[in-house]
Amino acid sequence: MGDKQPHLNGAYYGPSVPPPTKPRRKYDSPDLGCCFFSCFGSCLRCCGCCILSLICNILIAIAVILGITALVLWLIFRPNAVKFYVTDANLIRFNLDPNNNSNLHYNLDLNFTIRNPNQRVGIYYDEIKVSGYYGDQRFGTVDVSPFYQGHKNTTVIGTKIEGQNLVVLGDRARSDLKEDEKSGVYRIDAKLMMRVWFKFWVVKSWKLKPKIKCDDLKIPLGDSNSTSGFKFQPMQCDFDFS
């Protein structure tokens, strides 16, 4: 028989097993470049927020100061509305061309009176355009020379709208024109487009663009003192900032 294994009687002790080694932690040295740029970016963001906040505060303060100044000026001066009147009108010619029903011949004189009732407010009229309308259709425009209107002043300006122009009148307007030709009295509208600014002592306002509407002017053909029995009646115009 072969060799028999020896009978093991007791614990067997092999070679000693070494204890597990603990993993070593790696401590990387801080990246000074990343730290610097991170801090620099934070500072920039902080400075940007501070600058924006400062600008907003300045704008709010300016708006408040301007609002208070405007209120004080209004309380001091209490400006009254400027009044516009059509004081005289003379229509020499107003008819369609027999060979072209869209070609209108016109010759219209309009005198306007502008009243500035304010005691401390002067008005600069930088631009004035006077337009004539018939049946909501503009037939002619004329420019008025710029001028300055002083305190509590009344200014009279004369305008002449003359020439011919292609005007497309609707059926209603053509019917009204025939009636006006029979009666000798024409229903014409006038509008003034202007650019003005006001002066309070040494303070000047921003430029405004009001619209003056003189609607339904009943103007007789020929001299206003003709024997037709109808005379032009002066009328006040509407003042509109829209």
C-alpha positions as CSV (number, residue, x, y, z in Angstrom):
1,M,0.0,0.0,0.0
2,G,1.1,3.5,-0.6
3,D,2.3,5.9,1.9
4,K,-0.4,7.0,4.3
5,Q,-0.9,10.7,5.1
6,P,0.0,11.4,8.6
7,H,-2.9,12.0,10.9
8,L,-3.2,15.6,11.8
9,N,-4.0,15.9,15.4
10,G,-4.5,19.6,16.1
11,A,-4.5,23.1,14.5
12,Y,-2.3,23.8,11.6
13,Y,-0.5,27.0,11.5
14,G,0.7,28.2,8.1
15,P,2.7,31.2,7.3
16,S,1.3,34.5,8.9
17,V,-1.0,36.6,6.7
18,P,0.0,40.3,6.7
19,P,-2.7,42.8,7.6
20,P,-4.3,44.7,4.7
21,T,-2.7,47.9,3.9
22,K,-4.7,51.1,4.2
23,P,-5.2,53.1,1.0
24,R,-3.1,56.2,1.1
25,R,-5.0,59.5,0.4
26,K,-3.7,61.7,-2.3
27,Y,-3.5,65.3,-1.3
28,D,-3.2,67.3,-4.5
29,S,-1.6,70.7,-4.1
30,P,-4.1,73.5,-4.7
31,D,-4.3,75.0,-8.2
32,L,-3.4,78.6,-7.6
33,G,-4.4,79.7,-11.1
34,C,-8.0,78.3,-10.8
35,C,-8.3,79.8,-7.4
36,F,-7.2,83.2,-8.6
37,F,-9.5,83.3,-11.6
38,S,-12.4,82.1,-9.5
39,C,-11.9,84.8,-7.0
40,F,-11.4,87.4,-9.8
41,G,-14.6,86.3,-11.6
42,S,-16.5,86.6,-8.3
43,C,-15.2,90.1,-7.8
44,L,-16.2,91.1,-11.4
45,R,-19.7,89.8,-10.9
46,C,-20.0,91.6,-7.6
47,C,-18.6,94.8,-9.1
48,G,-21.0,94.5,-12.1
49,C,-24.0,94.1,-9.8
50,C,-22.9,97.1,-7.8
51,I,-22.5,99.3,-10.9
52,L,-25.9,98.2,-12.3
53,S,-27.5,99.0,-8.9
54,L,-25.8,102.4,-8.8
55,I,-27.0,103.2,-12.4
56,C,-30.6,102.2,-11.6
57,N,-30.5,104.4,-8.4
58,I,-29.2,107.3,-10.4
59,L,-31.8,107.0,-13.1
60,I,-34.6,106.7,-10.5
61,A,-33.3,109.8,-8.7
62,I,-33.1,111.8,-12.0
63,A,-36.7,110.8,-12.8
64,V,-37.9,111.8,-9.4
65,I,-36.1,115.2,-9.6
66,L,-37.5,115.9,-13.1
67,G,-41.0,115.0,-12.0
68,I,-40.8,117.2,-9.0
69,T,-39.4,120.0,-11.1
70,A,-42.2,119.7,-13.6
71,L,-44.8,119.8,-10.9
72,V,-43.2,122.9,-9.2
73,L,-43.1,124.7,-12.6
74,W,-46.7,123.8,-13.3
75,L,-47.8,125.0,-9.8
76,I,-45.8,128.3,-10.3
77,F,-46.8,129.1,-13.9
78,R,-50.1,127.3,-14.3
79,P,-50.0,127.5,-18.1
80,N,-53.3,128.1,-19.8
81,A,-54.2,126.5,-23.1
82,V,-53.2,128.4,-26.3
83,K,-56.3,129.4,-28.3
84,F,-56.6,129.2,-32.1
85,Y,-59.3,130.9,-34.2
86,V,-60.1,131.2,-37.9
87,T,-61.1,134.8,-38.0
88,D,-61.5,135.3,-41.7
89,A,-61.8,133.1,-44.9
90,N,-62.1,134.0,-48.5
91,L,-62.7,131.4,-51.2
92,I,-62.0,132.6,-54.7
93,R,-62.1,129.3,-56.6
94,F,-63.1,125.8,-55.8
95,N,-64.2,123.5,-58.6
96,L,-63.3,120.3,-60.4
97,D,-61.8,120.3,-63.9
98,P,-64.5,119.6,-66.5
99,N,-62.1,117.4,-68.4
100,N,-60.9,115.5,-65.3
101,N,-63.3,115.0,-62.4
102,S,-60.4,114.2,-60.0
103,N,-58.5,117.5,-60.7
104,L,-59.5,120.1,-58.2
105,H,-58.8,123.8,-58.7
106,Y,-58.7,125.9,-55.5
107,N,-57.8,129.4,-54.2
108,L,-58.4,129.8,-50.5
109,D,-57.3,132.5,-48.1
110,L,-57.4,131.8,-44.3
111,N,-56.5,134.1,-41.5
112,F,-55.7,132.6,-38.1
113,T,-55.6,134.3,-34.7
114,I,-53.4,132.7,-32.1
115,R,-53.8,133.9,-28.5
116,N,-51.2,133.1,-25.8
117,P,-53.0,133.9,-22.5
118,N,-50.0,133.0,-20.3
119,Q,-48.2,135.7,-18.4
120,R,-44.8,133.9,-18.0
121,V,-44.8,131.5,-20.9
122,G,-43.4,132.3,-24.4
123,I,-44.0,130.1,-27.4
124,Y,-41.6,129.3,-30.2
125,Y,-43.3,128.1,-33.4
126,D,-40.6,126.3,-35.3
127,E,-42.8,124.8,-38.0
128,I,-46.4,125.3,-39.1
129,K,-48.2,123.6,-42.0
130,V,-51.7,124.6,-42.9
131,S,-53.7,122.1,-44.9
132,G,-57.2,122.3,-46.5
133,Y,-59.5,119.3,-46.5
134,Y,-62.8,118.6,-48.3
135,G,-64.6,115.3,-47.7
136,D,-61.7,114.1,-45.5
137,Q,-59.4,114.5,-48.5
138,R,-56.5,116.9,-48.4
139,F,-56.3,119.2,-51.4
140,G,-53.6,121.6,-50.5
141,T,-50.9,122.6,-48.0
142,V,-48.9,125.8,-47.3
143,D,-46.0,126.5,-44.9
144,V,-46.0,129.4,-42.4
145,S,-42.7,131.1,-41.4
146,P,-41.5,130.3,-37.9
147,F,-42.0,133.0,-35.2
148,Y,-41.9,133.6,-31.5
149,Q,-45.0,134.6,-29.5
150,G,-44.5,136.5,-26.3
151,H,-46.5,136.6,-23.0
152,K,-50.1,137.5,-23.2
153,N,-49.8,138.1,-26.9
154,T,-52.2,137.8,-29.9
155,T,-50.7,136.9,-33.3
156,V,-52.5,137.0,-36.6
157,I,-51.1,134.9,-39.5
158,G,-52.5,134.8,-43.0
159,T,-52.2,131.9,-45.3
160,K,-53.1,131.3,-49.0
161,I,-53.8,127.8,-50.3
162,E,-53.8,128.0,-54.0
163,G,-53.3,125.7,-57.0
164,Q,-54.6,122.4,-58.3
165,N,-54.3,118.9,-57.2
166,L,-55.6,115.4,-57.9
167,V,-58.2,114.6,-55.2
168,V,-60.2,111.4,-55.2
169,L,-63.7,112.3,-53.7
170,G,-66.1,109.6,-52.7
171,D,-69.8,109.6,-53.8
172,R,-70.8,111.4,-50.6
173,A,-68.2,114.1,-51.1
174,R,-69.2,114.6,-54.7
175,S,-72.8,114.9,-53.7
176,D,-71.9,117.5,-51.0
177,L,-69.8,119.4,-53.6
178,K,-72.8,119.7,-55.9
179,E,-74.9,121.0,-53.0
180,D,-72.2,123.5,-52.1
181,E,-72.0,124.7,-55.6
182,K,-75.7,125.4,-55.7
183,S,-75.7,127.3,-52.3
184,G,-72.4,129.1,-52.9
185,V,-71.2,128.1,-49.4
186,Y,-68.5,125.4,-49.1
187,R,-67.9,123.2,-46.1
188,I,-64.1,123.0,-45.8
189,D,-61.9,121.7,-43.0
190,A,-58.5,123.2,-42.1
191,K,-55.8,121.5,-40.0
192,L,-52.5,122.9,-38.6
193,M,-49.6,120.6,-38.0
194,M,-46.9,122.3,-36.0
195,R,-43.8,121.8,-33.9
196,V,-43.5,124.1,-30.9
197,W,-41.7,124.5,-27.6
198,F,-42.4,126.7,-24.6
199,K,-40.1,129.0,-22.6
200,F,-40.5,129.6,-18.9
201,W,-38.2,132.4,-18.1
202,V,-34.8,130.7,-18.8
203,V,-36.2,127.1,-18.8
204,K,-37.1,125.6,-22.2
205,S,-39.5,122.7,-22.7
206,W,-39.0,119.8,-25.1
207,K,-40.5,120.1,-28.5
208,L,-44.2,119.2,-28.9
209,K,-46.2,118.4,-32.0
210,P,-49.8,119.5,-31.4
211,K,-52.6,119.3,-34.1
212,I,-55.1,122.1,-34.5
213,K,-58.4,121.1,-36.2
214,C,-60.8,123.7,-37.6
215,D,-63.6,121.5,-38.8
216,D,-66.7,122.5,-40.8
217,L,-65.8,125.9,-41.9
218,K,-68.6,127.4,-44.0
219,I,-67.0,129.6,-46.5
220,P,-68.9,131.5,-49.2
221,L,-67.5,131.6,-52.7
222,G,-66.2,135.1,-53.5
223,D,-65.8,138.1,-51.2
224,S,-67.2,137.4,-47.7
225,N,-69.0,140.8,-48.0
226,S,-70.8,139.8,-51.2
227,T,-74.5,140.3,-51.7
228,S,-75.3,136.6,-51.3
229,G,-76.4,137.3,-47.8
230,F,-74.0,134.8,-46.1
231,K,-70.9,136.0,-44.3
232,F,-68.1,133.8,-42.8
233,Q,-68.4,133.4,-39.1
234,P,-65.1,133.2,-37.0
235,M,-64.8,130.0,-35.1
236,Q,-62.4,128.5,-32.5
237,C,-60.3,125.5,-33.4
238,D,-59.7,122.3,-31.4
239,F,-56.3,121.9,-29.7
240,D,-55.1,118.3,-29.7
241,F,-51.7,116.7,-28.6
242,S,-52.5,113.2,-30.0
